[in-house]
Every structure is written in structure tokens, then in C-alpha cells.
Amino acid sequence: MTPSVDPAHTNGRSKAAGVVLLTLAAGQFLMALDSSVMNVSIATVAEDVGSSVTGIQGAITAYTLVMAMLMVPGGKVGALIGRKRAFMIGCVVYGCGSLTTALAPNLPVLLFGWSLLEGIGAALILPSIVALVAGNFTVERRPAAYGLVAAAGAVAIAVGPLIGGVATTYFSWRWVFAGEVVLVLGILVLARRVADAAPDVRPRLDLVGTVLSALGLGTFVFGVLRSSEWGWFRPKPDGPSWLGVSPVVWLVFAGLALVWAFLRWEARLVARGRDPLVDPALLENKQLTGGLTMFFFQYLVQMGVFFVVPLYLSVALGLSALKTGARILPLSVTLLAAAILIPRLLPDVSPRRVVRLGILSMFAGAVVLMAALDADAGAEIVTVPLLLIGLGMGALASQLGSVTVSAVPDERSAEVGGIQNSVTNLGASIGTALAGSLLIATLTTSFLTSVEENPAVPERVKTEADAQLSSGVPFLSDAQLKTALADADASAEVTDAALEANTEARIDGLRAALAVLALAALLSLFLTHRIPATQPGSGGR
């Protein structure tokens, strides 16, 4: 006789699972919100705290660096004190950072609250989320759970400009951080329902490995983040030079050397029977490295798109932050739909097939947008490409988290979470830097070529333009360029020629950035063979 199932009991378990998922998704949303919100409010924040735009951009860079340096050690902390405790401590630290930022009277306080405290909090929270999903959901339910959590982070990036625009326009940027404090309090209340298995054995923290990994990842990411100002290889005229080469090259090399030294040190610890920060044997796991590779390319393309599209809408077309955010919302719709519905409607679908189709969708979106860009085009051209890109991002989100965690025993999920978030951080940094560097390089070449070939521009102006702008033409709106030319007492002929050249150059730069993102997506398609062909727990690969 089949035992009866109590509907109330089943409903209670379902509600509890829903609360857990809401808690972890809210944490992921919170982590991704900051930078996307502040990108539309940089000038306002700078004026409010008595700093410059460069100073606020430095705070954003510092936040990224702190996360990059501490993400791997942050993943290990969960094994030392428990994943739930690490998550809650991270939320408290992050909330203190948000409150400090909301009240910051000057840049040093802003740096302490936002860049340091929030960066430390994020390094504890993000790896814990990965481990807590693994600990609270069965293997069969993990793709849907990871999909929704990852989608929450991507949606935060998409709606961030809209939230930032509303807050800055009608209230104050400080209300965003005050709202984060409220959200943190809500997460802490809900987190009581999250289950956590205490570690059977408390490993020792590898201090040497912590220092090596932090220095290696931090140096590498710092070099990448400075590439737009210093140049990737050839130093820019106004930038530093080390032995005739941009410092970016040496920083990247130094970062890679330190990461190599870190892995050698970890292998030495394993050979001696001691607890490593990261077991190098993990990187020999075909399924894990396949998932990490796809995470890297997903975030490279994703953050590159989130860099390029707002530039087109807000600078090239002159849309407000509110309208820019509204135009990006279609991406969130298909992203959420794919992340939620694919695991629900197709629970036994091949992860490899979904990932490949997702990559193709992102590639198609980038190509369609690249083809649609034109000097006379409007904001409506981004809708279909963003729907395609969002669909692809959601498809990858629905599979990759489960792929990486299911590749190792559950007790190592926090460790995998630290590595996974380090990889996504690297992908995001490189994607933004690549798109930005190629955009400015193409913009500069196109602008100077147009000016050089225009007979209405005097030779003296051409020579001055080539000398002053060879290091990089800024991505300016027509209004910004008109103001600059008026301040320089440019003639009407020179102004018209510069405006025409700038319009065409902007489109060329945006197309070049989209082309490299599409190429990256296409390249990743050739690396999907390491993604398993069957769902975790269904037997076989």
C-alpha cells in the first residue's frame, strides 16, 4: 500500500524552499547592484563628497579589487565557521559598509565603506551562496535554484541604471545604499530558514596561500582595470612606461606568476597532508573546469554588453538614465524566463545542449545589434538583440551553477564557490576592459581619419587634433563635444566636421566592441565539450 502524503507537509516544505531561494537570490541581487547603480550617478556622487569623477571611479575599481583578492579565501571561511555563519557575517559587514557609504561626508569614508567593507562582505557572501544552494536543494532541483540565483544577479545589473536614475533624479544616491541596509536586514531575518551542515572537520586556514592568491588575482585584475588608461601593450603618451612597455603587461605577467606560485604551494601542502586553500586537483576535474570556462566567457560577454549598450543609449542617443534603464529591461525578461522555465519544463535536458544554444543566442544578439547600429538608428534597435542576449544568459545561468558544484562532493561547494566567483570576476573585468579598449581605439582611429579626410578642416587643426587626441578620443555626446569646441573657439566649419566625424566614429567604436564580444562568444562554443551531456544525478555524462 502506498503511503499517503500529507499535502500540508508538502506545502510547508515548498514554502520553506521558496524562502531559502528568495534569501539567496536577494543576496546575489544585492552583490550585483552597487556598480551598475553607481555608473549613472558618478558625477553626482563626486560632487556630493567633494571629489572628482576619477576618485569615484577609483572607488569602484577598489571595490572590484578587494573582491578579487579575497574571493578564494572567502570561500574557505565557510569551511572554517560554517557556510550559513559566513553568509550572515558577510551580510552584516556588507550592511555596515552600505550604511557608512550612505552617510559618507568625503571620499576616504566612501572608500572605507564601499570599497573595503562591502568588498569584504561580498567575498564572504558570494561563495557561501553557492555552497548554501548545494546544501539546501537536492541535485534535481539545483539547476532551477542556481538559475534563479544567477538571474537575480544579472537582473540587478540590468535594472541598476534604472534604480540609480530614479534615486539620483528624484531623491539622492545615498538612498540606494540606505535601501541596501534595509535589504540586508530582511535577508538576515529570512536567513534563519536556511539550513547549514556544520563542517565535520575544521581545516586550518592556509595563510601563505591566502597571501599568494590575493596578490596574484589582485595584481592581474588591477592590470586589466588600468588597461584603458595605460594601454594594453604600447604605453599611451600620457601614461607610464616600464622598459618601453605598458605596465599592464608586467602586472598581468606578475599576477599570473603569483597564481602559478600559489598553485605550486597548494600542491606542496597536499603532498605533506596539510589543508590547502584550494586543492590543485580540482583543476584536473574536466566537468568543473568546463563549467568555470563557460562562466568566464559568460561574464566576459555579459559585462561587455552592459558596458556597450548603456553607452549607445545614454551618450550616443542622449537618453536619460531612466530611459536607458527602461530600454535594457527586455533583457531581464528573457533572462528570467530562461533561467526559471528551462529547468522546470525540461528537467532532463542536456546541459551541454542548453549551454551551446545559450551561447549561440548571445552571439546572435551581439551580431544583430552590431548590424543594426547606424548613425540614424534609434533606441528601438536594441530591443530584439537584448531579448536574444538575455535568453542566452538565462540559458547558461540555468545550468552552469549546477554543473560546477555537482562536479565535486557537497562539502567542497564553498571552495568551488570561491573559485567560481573569482573566475566570474576575472571574466567581468576583462570583458569590460576589452570592450572599452577596442571601442576607444576604433573611435580614435575613425575620428582622426574623418578629420584628416575632410577638406573643410584647416591643416593646422588637423595637426593639433592628431597630436592631442592620438592617445585616445573620449566617448562624447554631441552636446559635450559642442561645449568643448565652443570653449576652444572653433569655427562653424570645424564644429560641423567634428560633430559629423564624432557621430560616425562612435558607431564604429561600438561596432568594434560588439564584434570582439561576438568573437568571444563564438570562441567559447568550441570549449563546451567539457560540459556534461546529461543532468547531474541522472547517471552518465
C-alpha positions, 0 to 999 in steps of 0.5 A: 500500500502506498503511503499517503502524503500529507499535502500540508507537509508538502506545502510547508516544505515548498514554502520553506524552499521558496524562502531559502531561494528568495534569501539567496537570490536577494543576496546575489541581487544585492552583490550585483547592484552597487556598480551598475547603480553607481555608473549613472550617478558618478558625477553626482556622487563626486560632487556630493563628497567633494571629489572628482569623477576619477576618485569615484571611479577609483572607488569602484575599481577598489571595490572590484579589487578587494573582491578579487583578492579575497574571493578564494579565501572567502570561500574557505571561511565557510569551511572554517565557521560554517557556510550559513555563519559566513553568509550572515557575517558577510551580510552584516559587514556588507550592511555596515559598509552600505550604511557608512557609504550612505552617510559618507561626508568625503571620499576616504569614508566612501572608500572605507565603506564601499570599497573595503567593507562591502568588498569584504562582505561580498567575498564572504557572501558570494561563495557561501551562496553557492555552497548554501544552494548545494546544501539546501536543494537536492541535485534535481532541483539545483539547476532551477535554484542556481538559475534563479540565483544567477538571474537575480544577479544579472537582473540587478545589473540590468535594472541598476541604471534604472534604480540609480536614475530614479534615486539620483533624479528624484531623491539622492544616491545615498538612498540606494545604499540606505535601501541596501541596509534595509535589504540586508536586514530582511535577508538576515531575518529570512536567513534563519530558514536556511539550513547549514551542515556544520563542517565535520572537520575544521581545516586550518586556514592556509595563510601563505596561500591566502597571501599568494592568491590575493596578490596574484588575482589582485595584481592581474585584475588591477592590470586589466582595470588600468588597461584603458588608461595605460594601454594594453601593450604600447604605453599611451603618451600620457601614461607610464612606461616600464622598459618601453612597455605598458605596465599592464603587461608586467602586472598581468605577467606578475599576477599570473606568476603569483597564481602559478606560485600559489598553485605550486604551494597548494600542491606542496601542502597536499603532498605533506597532508596539510589543508590547502586553500584550494586543492590543485586537483580540482583543476584536473576535474574536466566537468568543473573546469568546463563549467568555470570556462563557460562562466568566464566567457559568460561574464566576459560577454555579459559585462561587455554588453552592459558596458556597450549598450548603456553607452549607445543609449545614454551618450550616443542617443542622449537618453536619460538614465531612466530611459536607458534603464527602461530600454535594457529591461527586455533583457531581464525578461528573457533572462528570467524566463530562461533561467526559471522555465528551462529547468522546470519544463525540461528537467532532463535536458542536456546541459551541454545542449542548453549551454551551446544554444545559450551561447549561440543566442548571445552571439546572435544578439551581439551580431544583430545589434552590431548590424543594426547600429547606424548613425540614424538608428534609434533606441528601438534597435536594441530591443530584439538583440537584448531579448536574444542576449538575455535568453542566452544568459538565462540559458547558461545561468540555468545550468552552469551553477549546477554543473560546477558544484555537482562536479565535486562532493557537497562539502567542497561547494564553498571552495568551488564557490570561491573559485567560481566567483573569482573566475566570474570576476576575472571574466567581468573585468576583462570583458569590460576592459576589452570592450572599452579598449577596442571601442576607444581605439576604433573611435580614435582611429575613425575620428582622426581619419574623418578629420584628416579626410575632410577638406573643410578642416584647416591643416593646422587643426588637423595637426593639433587634433592628431597630436592631442587626441592620438592617445585616445578620443573620449566617448562624447555626446554631441552636446559635450563635444559642442561645449568643448569646441565652443570653449576652444573657439572653433569655427562653424566649419570645424564644429560641423566636421567634428560633430559629423566625424564624432557621430560616425566614429562612435558607431564604429567604436561600438561596432568594434566592441560588439564584434570582439564580444561576438568573437568571444562568444563564438570562441567559447562554443568550441570549449563546451565539450567539457560540459556534461551531456546529461543532468547531474544525478541522472547517471552518465555524462 
